[in-house]
Amino acid sequence: MNRSEAAQNIWEMRRFRREVTASPEAARQALKEAGIMTEDGHIADPYKPLFKRQPTGCTEEVQV
């Protein structure tokens, strides 16, 4: 890959980022096209571990 090809790839990635972050629907569509989100809006099975939340253990109860 030469410099102009690398620059073109970077430009394309930035264009894609702008399009995807333009609206929530565009983001959902991009996730569906990438196979990360299913058509019914759930995370696809191979990607579920990436989206699991880990408890931090640093929460405390506050009485008001």
PDB file with one MODEL, atoms N, CA, C and O in Angstrom:
MODEL        1
ATOM      1  N   MET A   1       0.855  -1.169   0.000  1.00  0.00           N
ATOM      2  CA  MET A   1       0.000   0.000   0.000  1.00  0.00           C
ATOM      3  C   MET A   1       0.905   1.238   0.000  1.00  0.00           C
ATOM      4  O   MET A   1       1.818   1.357   0.818  1.00  0.00           O
ATOM      5  N   ASN A   2       0.639   2.132  -0.913  1.00  0.00           N
ATOM      6  CA  ASN A   2       1.442   3.352  -0.944  1.00  0.00           C
ATOM      7  C   ASN A   2       0.757   4.469  -0.156  1.00  0.00           C
ATOM      8  O   ASN A   2      -0.328   4.278   0.393  1.00  0.00           O
ATOM      9  N   ARG A   3       1.391   5.612  -0.109  1.00  0.00           N
ATOM     10  CA  ARG A   3       0.868   6.716   0.703  1.00  0.00           C
ATOM     11  C   ARG A   3      -0.498   7.193   0.237  1.00  0.00           C
ATOM     12  O   ARG A   3      -1.364   7.485   1.061  1.00  0.00           O
ATOM     13  N   SER A   4      -0.701   7.275  -1.067  1.00  0.00           N
ATOM     14  CA  SER A   4      -1.990   7.765  -1.556  1.00  0.00           C
ATOM     15  C   SER A   4      -3.105   6.767  -1.257  1.00  0.00           C
ATOM     16  O   SER A   4      -4.228   7.172  -0.958  1.00  0.00           O
ATOM     17  N   GLU A   5      -2.817   5.481  -1.333  1.00  0.00           N
ATOM     18  CA  GLU A   5      -3.824   4.472  -0.975  1.00  0.00           C
ATOM     19  C   GLU A   5      -4.142   4.544   0.514  1.00  0.00           C
ATOM     20  O   GLU A   5      -5.305   4.441   0.905  1.00  0.00           O
ATOM     21  N   ALA A   6      -3.130   4.717   1.338  1.00  0.00           N
ATOM     22  CA  ALA A   6      -3.353   4.843   2.780  1.00  0.00           C
ATOM     23  C   ALA A   6      -4.175   6.087   3.085  1.00  0.00           C
ATOM     24  O   ALA A   6      -5.091   6.044   3.906  1.00  0.00           O
ATOM     25  N   ALA A   7      -3.851   7.192   2.426  1.00  0.00           N
ATOM     26  CA  ALA A   7      -4.607   8.430   2.633  1.00  0.00           C
ATOM     27  C   ALA A   7      -6.052   8.261   2.190  1.00  0.00           C
ATOM     28  O   ALA A   7      -6.964   8.756   2.853  1.00  0.00           O
ATOM     29  N   GLN A   8      -6.271   7.574   1.084  1.00  0.00           N
ATOM     30  CA  GLN A   8      -7.630   7.329   0.599  1.00  0.00           C
ATOM     31  C   GLN A   8      -8.411   6.468   1.596  1.00  0.00           C
ATOM     32  O   GLN A   8      -9.586   6.734   1.849  1.00  0.00           O
ATOM     33  N   ASN A   9      -7.777   5.449   2.158  1.00  0.00           N
ATOM     34  CA  ASN A   9      -8.436   4.602   3.151  1.00  0.00           C
ATOM     35  C   ASN A   9      -8.817   5.399   4.388  1.00  0.00           C
ATOM     36  O   ASN A   9      -9.913   5.235   4.925  1.00  0.00           O
ATOM     37  N   ILE A  10      -7.920   6.257   4.837  1.00  0.00           N
ATOM     38  CA  ILE A  10      -8.213   7.094   6.005  1.00  0.00           C
ATOM     39  C   ILE A  10      -9.369   8.028   5.699  1.00  0.00           C
ATOM     40  O   ILE A  10     -10.261   8.208   6.528  1.00  0.00           O
ATOM     41  N   TRP A  11      -9.361   8.621   4.515  1.00  0.00           N
ATOM     42  CA  TRP A  11     -10.441   9.516   4.127  1.00  0.00           C
ATOM     43  C   TRP A  11     -11.775   8.774   4.105  1.00  0.00           C
ATOM     44  O   TRP A  11     -12.786   9.299   4.572  1.00  0.00           O
ATOM     45  N   GLU A  12     -11.781   7.558   3.566  1.00  0.00           N
ATOM     46  CA  GLU A  12     -13.006   6.751   3.512  1.00  0.00           C
ATOM     47  C   GLU A  12     -13.491   6.384   4.912  1.00  0.00           C
ATOM     48  O   GLU A  12     -14.696   6.398   5.165  1.00  0.00           O
ATOM     49  N   MET A  13     -12.584   6.058   5.817  1.00  0.00           N
ATOM     50  CA  MET A  13     -12.980   5.729   7.191  1.00  0.00           C
ATOM     51  C   MET A  13     -13.591   6.941   7.879  1.00  0.00           C
ATOM     52  O   MET A  13     -14.579   6.814   8.602  1.00  0.00           O
ATOM     53  N   ARG A  14     -13.016   8.102   7.660  1.00  0.00           N
ATOM     54  CA  ARG A  14     -13.564   9.323   8.264  1.00  0.00           C
ATOM     55  C   ARG A  14     -14.933   9.659   7.689  1.00  0.00           C
ATOM     56  O   ARG A  14     -15.828  10.083   8.419  1.00  0.00           O
ATOM     57  N   ARG A  15     -15.099   9.471   6.377  1.00  0.00           N
ATOM     58  CA  ARG A  15     -16.400   9.703   5.753  1.00  0.00           C
ATOM     59  C   ARG A  15     -17.438   8.755   6.338  1.00  0.00           C
ATOM     60  O   ARG A  15     -18.554   9.170   6.649  1.00  0.00           O
ATOM     61  N   PHE A  16     -17.078   7.487   6.490  1.00  0.00           N
ATOM     62  CA  PHE A  16     -17.978   6.494   7.072  1.00  0.00           C
ATOM     63  C   PHE A  16     -18.349   6.886   8.500  1.00  0.00           C
ATOM     64  O   PHE A  16     -19.511   6.776   8.890  1.00  0.00           O
ATOM     65  N   ARG A  17     -17.364   7.345   9.285  1.00  0.00           N
ATOM     66  CA  ARG A  17     -17.643   7.764  10.660  1.00  0.00           C
ATOM     67  C   ARG A  17     -18.644   8.911  10.683  1.00  0.00           C
ATOM     68  O   ARG A  17     -19.570   8.905  11.495  1.00  0.00           O
ATOM     69  N   ARG A  18     -18.472   9.893   9.806  1.00  0.00           N
ATOM     70  CA  ARG A  18     -19.410  11.018   9.765  1.00  0.00           C
ATOM     71  C   ARG A  18     -20.813  10.545   9.418  1.00  0.00           C
ATOM     72  O   ARG A  18     -21.784  11.006  10.018  1.00  0.00           O
ATOM     73  N   GLU A  19     -20.932   9.641   8.467  1.00  0.00           N
ATOM     74  CA  GLU A  19     -22.243   9.132   8.070  1.00  0.00           C
ATOM     75  C   GLU A  19     -22.893   8.342   9.198  1.00  0.00           C
ATOM     76  O   GLU A  19     -24.087   8.491   9.457  1.00  0.00           O
ATOM     77  N   VAL A  20     -22.114   7.508   9.862  1.00  0.00           N
ATOM     78  CA  VAL A  20     -22.661   6.642  10.911  1.00  0.00           C
ATOM     79  C   VAL A  20     -23.064   7.450  12.135  1.00  0.00           C
ATOM     80  O   VAL A  20     -24.073   7.145  12.771  1.00  0.00           O
ATOM     81  N   THR A  21     -22.294   8.471  12.472  1.00  0.00           N
ATOM     82  CA  THR A  21     -22.616   9.250  13.665  1.00  0.00           C
ATOM     83  C   THR A  21     -23.629  10.354  13.386  1.00  0.00           C
ATOM     84  O   THR A  21     -23.975  11.109  14.294  1.00  0.00           O
ATOM     85  N   ALA A  22     -24.106  10.463  12.162  1.00  0.00           N
ATOM     86  CA  ALA A  22     -25.060  11.510  11.811  1.00  0.00           C
ATOM     87  C   ALA A  22     -26.412  11.293  12.481  1.00  0.00           C
ATOM     88  O   ALA A  22     -27.101  12.261  12.803  1.00  0.00           O
ATOM     89  N   SER A  23     -26.799  10.046  12.694  1.00  0.00           N
ATOM     90  CA  SER A  23     -28.094   9.770  13.315  1.00  0.00           C
ATOM     91  C   SER A  23     -28.073   8.392  13.963  1.00  0.00           C
ATOM     92  O   SER A  23     -27.296   7.525  13.563  1.00  0.00           O
ATOM     93  N   PRO A  24     -28.927   8.191  14.964  1.00  0.00           N
ATOM     94  CA  PRO A  24     -29.004   6.864  15.586  1.00  0.00           C
ATOM     95  C   PRO A  24     -29.421   5.779  14.596  1.00  0.00           C
ATOM     96  O   PRO A  24     -28.951   4.644  14.679  1.00  0.00           O
ATOM     97  N   GLU A  25     -30.293   6.125  13.670  1.00  0.00           N
ATOM     98  CA  GLU A  25     -30.742   5.131  12.689  1.00  0.00           C
ATOM     99  C   GLU A  25     -29.601   4.725  11.760  1.00  0.00           C
ATOM    100  O   GLU A  25     -29.485   3.555  11.394  1.00  0.00           O
ATOM    101  N   ALA A  26     -28.766   5.676  11.379  1.00  0.00           N
ATOM    102  CA  ALA A  26     -27.605   5.357  10.536  1.00  0.00           C
ATOM    103  C   ALA A  26     -26.643   4.443  11.286  1.00  0.00           C
ATOM    104  O   ALA A  26     -26.057   3.536  10.695  1.00  0.00           O
ATOM    105  N   ALA A  27     -26.480   4.678  12.580  1.00  0.00           N
ATOM    106  CA  ALA A  27     -25.604   3.825  13.387  1.00  0.00           C
ATOM    107  C   ALA A  27     -26.162   2.409  13.466  1.00  0.00           C
ATOM    108  O   ALA A  27     -25.420   1.439  13.311  1.00  0.00           O
ATOM    109  N   ARG A  28     -27.469   2.286  13.706  1.00  0.00           N
ATOM    110  CA  ARG A  28     -28.089   0.959  13.759  1.00  0.00           C
ATOM    111  C   ARG A  28     -27.937   0.229  12.428  1.00  0.00           C
ATOM    112  O   ARG A  28     -27.641  -0.965  12.398  1.00  0.00           O
ATOM    113  N   GLN A  29     -28.138   0.948  11.340  1.00  0.00           N
ATOM    114  CA  GLN A  29     -28.024   0.328  10.020  1.00  0.00           C
ATOM    115  C   GLN A  29     -26.598  -0.151   9.762  1.00  0.00           C
ATOM    116  O   GLN A  29     -26.397  -1.223   9.191  1.00  0.00           O
ATOM    117  N   ALA A  30     -25.616   0.632  10.175  1.00  0.00           N
ATOM    118  CA  ALA A  30     -24.217   0.230   9.985  1.00  0.00           C
ATOM    119  C   ALA A  30     -23.901  -1.013  10.804  1.00  0.00           C
ATOM    120  O   ALA A  30     -23.193  -1.902  10.330  1.00  0.00           O
ATOM    121  N   LEU A  31     -24.420  -1.086  12.036  1.00  0.00           N
ATOM    122  CA  LEU A  31     -24.201  -2.273  12.869  1.00  0.00           C
ATOM    123  C   LEU A  31     -24.865  -3.500  12.257  1.00  0.00           C
ATOM    124  O   LEU A  31     -24.317  -4.600  12.314  1.00  0.00           O
ATOM    125  N   LYS A  32     -26.038  -3.313  11.676  1.00  0.00           N
ATOM    126  CA  LYS A  32     -26.728  -4.432  11.023  1.00  0.00           C
ATOM    127  C   LYS A  32     -25.957  -4.901   9.795  1.00  0.00           C
ATOM    128  O   LYS A  32     -25.808  -6.103   9.574  1.00  0.00           O
ATOM    129  N   GLU A  33     -25.468  -3.959   9.000  1.00  0.00           N
ATOM    130  CA  GLU A  33     -24.719  -4.326   7.796  1.00  0.00           C
ATOM    131  C   GLU A  33     -23.408  -5.024   8.143  1.00  0.00           C
ATOM    132  O   GLU A  33     -22.931  -5.870   7.388  1.00  0.00           O
ATOM    133  N   ALA A  34     -22.827  -4.666   9.290  1.00  0.00           N
ATOM    134  CA  ALA A  34     -21.573  -5.296   9.715  1.00  0.00           C
ATOM    135  C   ALA A  34     -21.813  -6.649  10.373  1.00  0.00           C
ATOM    136  O   ALA A  34     -20.863  -7.390  10.626  1.00  0.00           O
ATOM    137  N   GLY A  35     -23.081  -6.979  10.654  1.00  0.00           N
ATOM    138  CA  GLY A  35     -23.393  -8.257  11.281  1.00  0.00           C
ATOM    139  C   GLY A  35     -23.278  -8.237  12.790  1.00  0.00           C
ATOM    140  O   GLY A  35     -23.339  -9.287  13.429  1.00  0.00           O
ATOM    141  N   ILE A  36     -23.111  -7.059  13.372  1.00  0.00           N
ATOM    142  CA  ILE A  36     -22.985  -6.944  14.822  1.00  0.00           C
ATOM    143  C   ILE A  36     -24.363  -6.916  15.470  1.00  0.00           C
ATOM    144  O   ILE A  36     -24.536  -7.413  16.583  1.00  0.00           O
ATOM    145  N   MET A  37     -25.340  -6.341  14.785  1.00  0.00           N
ATOM    146  CA  MET A  37     -26.703  -6.267  15.295  1.00  0.00           C
ATOM    147  C   MET A  37     -27.611  -7.068  14.378  1.00  0.00           C
ATOM    148  O   MET A  37     -27.466  -7.035  13.156  1.00  0.00           O
ATOM    149  N   THR A  38     -28.553  -7.793  14.985  1.00  0.00           N
ATOM    150  CA  THR A  38     -29.506  -8.563  14.194  1.00  0.00           C
ATOM    151  C   THR A  38     -30.591  -7.633  13.660  1.00  0.00           C
ATOM    152  O   THR A  38     -30.682  -6.478  14.075  1.00  0.00           O
ATOM    153  N   GLU A  39     -31.399  -8.128  12.756  1.00  0.00           N
ATOM    154  CA  GLU A  39     -32.462  -7.315  12.167  1.00  0.00           C
ATOM    155  C   GLU A  39     -33.494  -6.866  13.198  1.00  0.00           C
ATOM    156  O   GLU A  39     -34.130  -5.825  13.026  1.00  0.00           O
ATOM    157  N   ASP A  40     -33.667  -7.653  14.279  1.00  0.00           N
ATOM    158  CA  ASP A  40     -34.636  -7.255  15.303  1.00  0.00           C
ATOM    159  C   ASP A  40     -34.020  -6.357  16.372  1.00  0.00           C
ATOM    160  O   ASP A  40     -34.663  -6.070  17.381  1.00  0.00           O
ATOM    161  N   GLY A  41     -32.778  -5.910  16.163  1.00  0.00           N
ATOM    162  CA  GLY A  41     -32.178  -4.927  17.054  1.00  0.00           C
ATOM    163  C   GLY A  41     -31.381  -5.472  18.217  1.00  0.00           C
ATOM    164  O   GLY A  41     -30.998  -4.705  19.101  1.00  0.00           O
ATOM    165  N   HIS A  42     -31.118  -6.763  18.253  1.00  0.00           N
ATOM    166  CA  HIS A  42     -30.326  -7.355  19.330  1.00  0.00           C
ATOM    167  C   HIS A  42     -28.881  -7.544  18.869  1.00  0.00           C
ATOM    168  O   HIS A  42     -28.598  -7.620  17.673  1.00  0.00           O
ATOM    169  N   ILE A  43     -27.987  -7.617  19.834  1.00  0.00           N
ATOM    170  CA  ILE A  43     -26.581  -7.858  19.524  1.00  0.00           C
ATOM    171  C   ILE A  43     -26.432  -9.314  19.073  1.00  0.00           C
ATOM    172  O   ILE A  43     -26.969 -10.221  19.710  1.00  0.00           O
ATOM    173  N   ALA A  44     -25.706  -9.535  17.983  1.00  0.00           N
ATOM    174  CA  ALA A  44     -25.487 -10.889  17.465  1.00  0.00           C
ATOM    175  C   ALA A  44     -24.662 -11.698  18.466  1.00  0.00           C
ATOM    176  O   ALA A  44     -23.808 -11.150  19.163  1.00  0.00           O
ATOM    177  N   ASP A  45     -24.923 -13.000  18.529  1.00  0.00           N
ATOM    178  CA  ASP A  45     -24.298 -13.873  19.522  1.00  0.00           C
ATOM    179  C   ASP A  45     -22.774 -13.763  19.610  1.00  0.00           C
ATOM    180  O   ASP A  45     -22.255 -13.684  20.724  1.00  0.00           O
ATOM    181  N   PRO A  46     -22.030 -13.752  18.505  1.00  0.00           N
ATOM    182  CA  PRO A  46     -20.566 -13.695  18.647  1.00  0.00           C
ATOM    183  C   PRO A  46     -20.064 -12.408  19.300  1.00  0.00           C
ATOM    184  O   PRO A  46     -18.939 -12.370  19.800  1.00  0.00           O
ATOM    185  N   TYR A  47     -20.884 -11.351  19.303  1.00  0.00           N
ATOM    186  CA  TYR A  47     -20.447 -10.060  19.826  1.00  0.00           C
ATOM    187  C   TYR A  47     -20.963  -9.772  21.233  1.00  0.00           C
ATOM    188  O   TYR A  47     -20.569  -8.773  21.835  1.00  0.00           O
ATOM    189  N   LYS A  48     -21.832 -10.623  21.769  1.00  0.00           N
ATOM    190  CA  LYS A  48     -22.405 -10.368  23.090  1.00  0.00           C
ATOM    191  C   LYS A  48     -21.362 -10.189  24.187  1.00  0.00           C
ATOM    192  O   LYS A  48     -21.529  -9.301  25.024  1.00  0.00           O
ATOM    193  N   PRO A  49     -20.290 -10.991  24.227  1.00  0.00           N
ATOM    194  CA  PRO A  49     -19.297 -10.778  25.294  1.00  0.00           C
ATOM    195  C   PRO A  49     -18.655  -9.389  25.260  1.00  0.00           C
ATOM    196  O   PRO A  49     -18.219  -8.889  26.298  1.00  0.00           O
ATOM    197  N   LEU A  50     -18.591  -8.772  24.108  1.00  0.00           N
ATOM    198  CA  LEU A  50     -18.000  -7.438  24.011  1.00  0.00           C
ATOM    199  C   LEU A  50     -18.882  -6.360  24.625  1.00  0.00           C
ATOM    200  O   LEU A  50     -18.392  -5.299  25.009  1.00  0.00           O
ATOM    201  N   PHE A  51     -20.174  -6.627  24.717  1.00  0.00           N
ATOM    202  CA  PHE A  51     -21.108  -5.629  25.203  1.00  0.00           C
ATOM    203  C   PHE A  51     -21.589  -5.899  26.625  1.00  0.00           C
ATOM    204  O   PHE A  51     -22.441  -5.169  27.131  1.00  0.00           O
ATOM    205  N   LYS A  52     -21.064  -6.928  27.276  1.00  0.00           N
ATOM    206  CA  LYS A  52     -21.473  -7.219  28.648  1.00  0.00           C
ATOM    207  C   LYS A  52     -20.851  -6.208  29.596  1.00  0.00           C
ATOM    208  O   LYS A  52     -19.703  -5.794  29.431  1.00  0.00           O
ATOM    209  N   ARG A  53     -21.630  -5.826  30.581  1.00  0.00           N
ATOM    210  CA  ARG A  53     -21.137  -4.880  31.577  1.00  0.00           C
ATOM    211  C   ARG A  53     -20.579  -5.645  32.765  1.00  0.00           C
ATOM    212  O   ARG A  53     -21.165  -6.625  33.224  1.00  0.00           O
ATOM    213  N   GLN A  54     -19.465  -5.191  33.242  1.00  0.00           N
ATOM    214  CA  GLN A  54     -18.852  -5.779  34.423  1.00  0.00           C
ATOM    215  C   GLN A  54     -19.116  -4.859  35.607  1.00  0.00           C
ATOM    216  O   GLN A  54     -18.907  -3.650  35.504  1.00  0.00           O
ATOM    217  N   PRO A  55     -19.573  -5.409  36.731  1.00  0.00           N
ATOM    218  CA  PRO A  55     -19.776  -4.551  37.899  1.00  0.00           C
ATOM    219  C   PRO A  55     -18.431  -4.012  38.386  1.00  0.00           C
ATOM    220  O   PRO A  55     -17.438  -4.737  38.448  1.00  0.00           O
ATOM    221  N   THR A  56     -18.422  -2.748  38.724  1.00  0.00           N
ATOM    222  CA  THR A  56     -17.170  -2.132  39.160  1.00  0.00           C
ATOM    223  C   THR A  56     -16.935  -2.315  40.647  1.00  0.00           C
ATOM    224  O   THR A  56     -15.794  -2.285  41.109  1.00  0.00           O
ATOM    225  N   GLY A  57     -18.006  -2.503  41.395  1.00  0.00           N
ATOM    226  CA  GLY A  57     -17.858  -2.681  42.832  1.00  0.00           C
ATOM    227  C   GLY A  57     -17.597  -1.377  43.570  1.00  0.00           C
ATOM    228  O   GLY A  57     -17.301  -1.393  44.765  1.00  0.00           O
ATOM    229  N   CYS A  58     -17.703  -0.265  42.885  1.00  0.00           N
ATOM    230  CA  CYS A  58     -17.413   1.007  43.545  1.00  0.00           C
ATOM    231  C   CYS A  58     -18.669   1.827  43.788  1.00  0.00           C
ATOM    232  O   CYS A  58     -18.589   3.038  43.999  1.00  0.00           O
ATOM    233  N   THR A  59     -19.832   1.179  43.761  1.00  0.00           N
ATOM    234  CA  THR A  59     -21.058   1.914  44.044  1.00  0.00           C
ATOM    235  C   THR A  59     -21.321   1.903  45.535  1.00  0.00           C
ATOM    236  O   THR A  59     -20.959   0.956  46.232  1.00  0.00           O
ATOM    237  N   GLU A  60     -21.933   2.928  46.005  1.00  0.00           N
ATOM    238  CA  GLU A  60     -22.289   2.990  47.418  1.00  0.00           C
ATOM    239  C   GLU A  60     -23.703   3.531  47.527  1.00  0.00           C
ATOM    240  O   GLU A  60     -24.161   4.301  46.683  1.00  0.00           O
ATOM    241  N   GLU A  61     -24.373   3.116  48.571  1.00  0.00           N
ATOM    242  CA  GLU A  61     -25.736   3.574  48.763  1.00  0.00           C
ATOM    243  C   GLU A  61     -25.717   4.957  49.382  1.00  0.00           C
ATOM    244  O   GLU A  61     -24.924   5.256  50.276  1.00  0.00           O
ATOM    245  N   VAL A  62     -26.604   5.782  48.884  1.00  0.00           N
ATOM    246  CA  VAL A  62     -26.712   7.139  49.411  1.00  0.00           C
ATOM    247  C   VAL A  62     -28.136   7.324  49.885  1.00  0.00           C
ATOM    248  O   VAL A  62     -29.088   7.062  49.151  1.00  0.00           O
ATOM    249  N   GLN A  63     -28.272   7.773  51.110  1.00  0.00           N
ATOM    250  CA  GLN A  63     -29.594   8.016  51.659  1.00  0.00           C
ATOM    251  C   GLN A  63     -29.940   9.482  51.480  1.00  0.00           C
ATOM    252  O   GLN A  63     -29.144  10.369  51.790  1.00  0.00           O
ATOM    253  N   VAL A  64     -31.142   9.722  50.975  1.00  0.00           N
ATOM    254  CA  VAL A  64     -31.556  11.107  50.783  1.00  0.00           C
ATOM    255  C   VAL A  64     -32.628  11.496  51.724  1.00  0.00           C
ATOM    256  O   VAL A  64     -33.092  12.636  51.695  1.00  0.00           O
TER     257      VAL A  64
ENDMDL
END
